[in-house]
Amino acid sequence: MGTSMDAFLQEAGQAIGAQWVDTRDATLARYGEHTLPAGRRTPGAVLFPDSTADVQAIVAAANRHGVPLYPISTGNNIGLGSRAPIATGQVVVDLGFRMNRILEVNEEICYAVLEPGVSFQMLHDELARRGDKLMISATSGPPHGGVIGNALDRGAGYGPYFDHFGMLCGMEVVLGNGKLIRTGDGSLQTDNRLNWHVSKYSAGPALDGLFSQSNYGIVTRVGVWLMPRPPAARSFHFTFPDDDDLAEIVDLCRPLKLSNFVPTLFRISNDLYAISSEAKNQEYLAGSKASISDGARRALREKHGLGAWQVSGLFYGASDAAIEPMIQRVRAHFERSGKARYIAHEEATAIAPLRVAIESMTGRPGIIELGMLQWRPGSGNSWFLPGTPMAGRHALELDHLGRGIFKKYGMDYIVMHVASARFARGLHVLVWNKDDADENARADACYRELAVEFARRGVGVGRAPVDYQSLHMDQVMPELRETYSAIKKALDPNGIIAPGKYGITVA
Ligand SMILES: Cc1cc2nc3c(=O)[nH]c(=O)nc-3n(C[C@H](O)[C@H](O)[C@H](O)COP(=O)(O)OP(=O)(O)OC[C@H]3O[C@@H](n4cnc5c(N)ncnc54)[C@H](O)[C@@H]3O)c2cc1C
């Protein structure tokens, strides 16, 4: 095996067309940038395949020449690594630019079959064009994020189909060793693929999970289950006045999810998570290096008519009238606390951060939440993603821990808990000025301390920014790490696909 990048690029160009091999400085600079504390990770080249056969040819050539590849769907993983590779010099395989076809929409059984470049917005628009009978599970992140990239990174939405990886069914994968496999009933040796995207558990080991948050292969096609769009949808919202109300909120949400009375997840966003999408930190702009003061937070809450916490959920039904009694039941449940202030659906549609909840729970991608990236200038953004059992006392203890660490490093505590029956994922958002070296170092140290302190309490993360994947992997038992490596060795013996991702290498 040689190590010549030039020979690899020439071979890749012969396979996919030389015009789809990009080594221009401007392109490499654009693909190397990201919002995390570390410096740029400039790729060696960017390739734009058009088909599974192209991907296979690229992987085969990479194996021959020992060139590491980094696949992306659309590369909109903002705050988690964007489209930059794990290490400088890896060749980005941008699947989104050309492999962005919606291969099938089945409106009878409610699924779509997609190539990796199909974005949430593209799928939404195609379903709308067909009469809006099906809805996507939207994120509240970039509408141009990829449905498959997001699902493989175990991203999530907010409606009943929130578990994006769980809603995938039937994959086509080019393994690191160059072999092509289909999972599930798609693996049967016939051209008939009747059950590929509807049967979740076929005979034998279920391998699909191997391709999420890993570096064992490149996924080139997937079935995605879709929810029928209900005739009506109405949301409900409550604000709570105090930071420590989180404990009571969590205890109020839990029974409504355990019984599945409320079909969506609850979005429990703190003041800054809600308000930062349409405001800037004025204390920071006036020269403060500390976390925003409690006084300024209170003033922002008053100005925006929001609380220390906002709770949002939504019902689907046959009509608004059919839904209303369910909303009244939830309202009575929350108002028993004596602290909740109810905000009705119509009023919430005019409040941007609450409208995000409605849009995401009804499968409409939007850009409102991206505003939080400008809370402070300078484009620094990372996401610390631990979680809490759905018991108020645990949620509050972890809240105090996180709040204290953010404050220690002069970061603003921007948090949303996304709550299901037994567990809530806590989206902790760091937004800082990357151009300020001291602030950049503090943001980095803040994340690292959060990771260490939460893990000490038995709390890992659901997904990690590229800069910290090895840190998290070093926290797990060595036997598990060895197992990940052994699988890597079996499926990608030359370590071609994203070596180092989630700390996984062949050795
Ligand atoms: C304000 C804001 C809000 C956000 N809200 C949400 C939210 O509500 N929910 C959420 O989940 N995320 C959210 N995000 C995070 C992120 O932007 C999205 O998850 C985004 O959709 C990721 O998709 P992508 O196509 O950009 O992924 P990519 O960057 O293309 O890929 C993600 C990862 O998967 C791997 N990968 C991609 N495609 C393949 C493939 N075909 N084969 C093998 N590996 C592959 C990549 O190597 C990468 O590691 C938010 C971000 C911001 C800034």
PDBQT file of the ligand as one rigid body, heavy atoms in Angstrom, charges set to zero:
ROOT
HETATM    1  C1  LIG A 601     -29.038  26.332  16.530  1.00  0.00    +0.000 C 
HETATM    2  C2  LIG A 601     -28.883  24.864  16.251  1.00  0.00    +0.000 A 
HETATM    3  C3  LIG A 601     -29.933  24.020  16.519  1.00  0.00    +0.000 A 
HETATM    4  C4  LIG A 601     -29.790  22.644  16.294  1.00  0.00    +0.000 A 
HETATM    5  N1  LIG A 601     -30.867  21.847  16.555  1.00  0.00    +0.000 NA
HETATM    6  C5  LIG A 601     -30.757  20.524  16.390  1.00  0.00    +0.000 A 
HETATM    7  C6  LIG A 601     -31.860  19.673  16.696  1.00  0.00    +0.000 A 
HETATM    8  O1  LIG A 601     -32.948  20.122  17.064  1.00  0.00    +0.000 OA
HETATM    9  N2  LIG A 601     -31.685  18.330  16.545  1.00  0.00    +0.000 N 
HETATM   10  C7  LIG A 601     -30.507  17.810  16.114  1.00  0.00    +0.000 A 
HETATM   11  O2  LIG A 601     -30.397  16.582  15.996  1.00  0.00    +0.000 OA
HETATM   12  N3  LIG A 601     -29.457  18.585  15.790  1.00  0.00    +0.000 NA
HETATM   13  C8  LIG A 601     -29.543  19.925  15.921  1.00  0.00    +0.000 A 
HETATM   14  N4  LIG A 601     -28.465  20.727  15.595  1.00  0.00    +0.000 N 
HETATM   15  C9  LIG A 601     -27.184  20.079  15.162  1.00  0.00    +0.000 C 
HETATM   16  C10 LIG A 601     -26.929  19.888  13.614  1.00  0.00    +0.000 C 
HETATM   17  O3  LIG A 601     -26.912  21.114  12.964  1.00  0.00    +0.000 OA
HETATM   18  C11 LIG A 601     -27.886  18.939  12.923  1.00  0.00    +0.000 C 
HETATM   19  O4  LIG A 601     -27.940  17.726  13.621  1.00  0.00    +0.000 OA
HETATM   20  C12 LIG A 601     -27.549  18.664  11.433  1.00  0.00    +0.000 C 
HETATM   21  O5  LIG A 601     -28.742  18.348  10.786  1.00  0.00    +0.000 OA
HETATM   22  C13 LIG A 601     -26.589  17.516  11.171  1.00  0.00    +0.000 C 
HETATM   23  O6  LIG A 601     -26.789  16.997   9.845  1.00  0.00    +0.000 OA
HETATM   24  P1  LIG A 601     -25.709  17.116   8.656  1.00  0.00    +0.000 P 
HETATM   25  O7  LIG A 601     -26.258  16.662   7.411  1.00  0.00    +0.000 OA
HETATM   26  O8  LIG A 601     -25.172  18.481   8.638  1.00  0.00    +0.000 OA
HETATM   27  O9  LIG A 601     -24.607  16.106   9.178  1.00  0.00    +0.000 OA
HETATM   28  P2  LIG A 601     -23.132  15.890   8.608  1.00  0.00    +0.000 P 
HETATM   29  O10 LIG A 601     -22.220  16.946   9.151  1.00  0.00    +0.000 OA
HETATM   30  O11 LIG A 601     -23.122  15.716   7.155  1.00  0.00    +0.000 OA
HETATM   31  O12 LIG A 601     -22.805  14.495   9.309  1.00  0.00    +0.000 OA
HETATM   32  C14 LIG A 601     -22.927  14.279  10.678  1.00  0.00    +0.000 C 
HETATM   33  C15 LIG A 601     -21.997  13.117  11.078  1.00  0.00    +0.000 C 
HETATM   34  O13 LIG A 601     -22.405  11.906  10.437  1.00  0.00    +0.000 OA
HETATM   35  C16 LIG A 601     -21.377  11.383   9.593  1.00  0.00    +0.000 C 
HETATM   36  N5  LIG A 601     -22.001  11.031   8.319  1.00  0.00    +0.000 N 
HETATM   37  C17 LIG A 601     -22.776  11.839   7.567  1.00  0.00    +0.000 A 
HETATM   38  N6  LIG A 601     -23.210  11.200   6.484  1.00  0.00    +0.000 NA
HETATM   39  C18 LIG A 601     -22.682   9.962   6.527  1.00  0.00    +0.000 A 
HETATM   40  C19 LIG A 601     -22.792   8.827   5.683  1.00  0.00    +0.000 A 
HETATM   41  N7  LIG A 601     -23.557   8.859   4.592  1.00  0.00    +0.000 N 
HETATM   42  N8  LIG A 601     -22.136   7.700   6.030  1.00  0.00    +0.000 NA
HETATM   43  C20 LIG A 601     -21.402   7.657   7.158  1.00  0.00    +0.000 A 
HETATM   44  N9  LIG A 601     -21.267   8.706   8.000  1.00  0.00    +0.000 NA
HETATM   45  C21 LIG A 601     -21.902   9.843   7.695  1.00  0.00    +0.000 A 
HETATM   46  C22 LIG A 601     -20.379  12.503   9.403  1.00  0.00    +0.000 C 
HETATM   47  O14 LIG A 601     -19.074  11.999   9.255  1.00  0.00    +0.000 OA
HETATM   48  C23 LIG A 601     -20.544  13.323  10.668  1.00  0.00    +0.000 C 
HETATM   49  O15 LIG A 601     -19.724  12.790  11.679  1.00  0.00    +0.000 OA
HETATM   50  C24 LIG A 601     -28.571  22.105  15.800  1.00  0.00    +0.000 A 
HETATM   51  C25 LIG A 601     -27.510  22.989  15.511  1.00  0.00    +0.000 A 
HETATM   52  C26 LIG A 601     -27.667  24.345  15.745  1.00  0.00    +0.000 A 
HETATM   53  C27 LIG A 601     -26.514  25.244  15.443  1.00  0.00    +0.000 C 
ENDROOT
TORSDOF 0
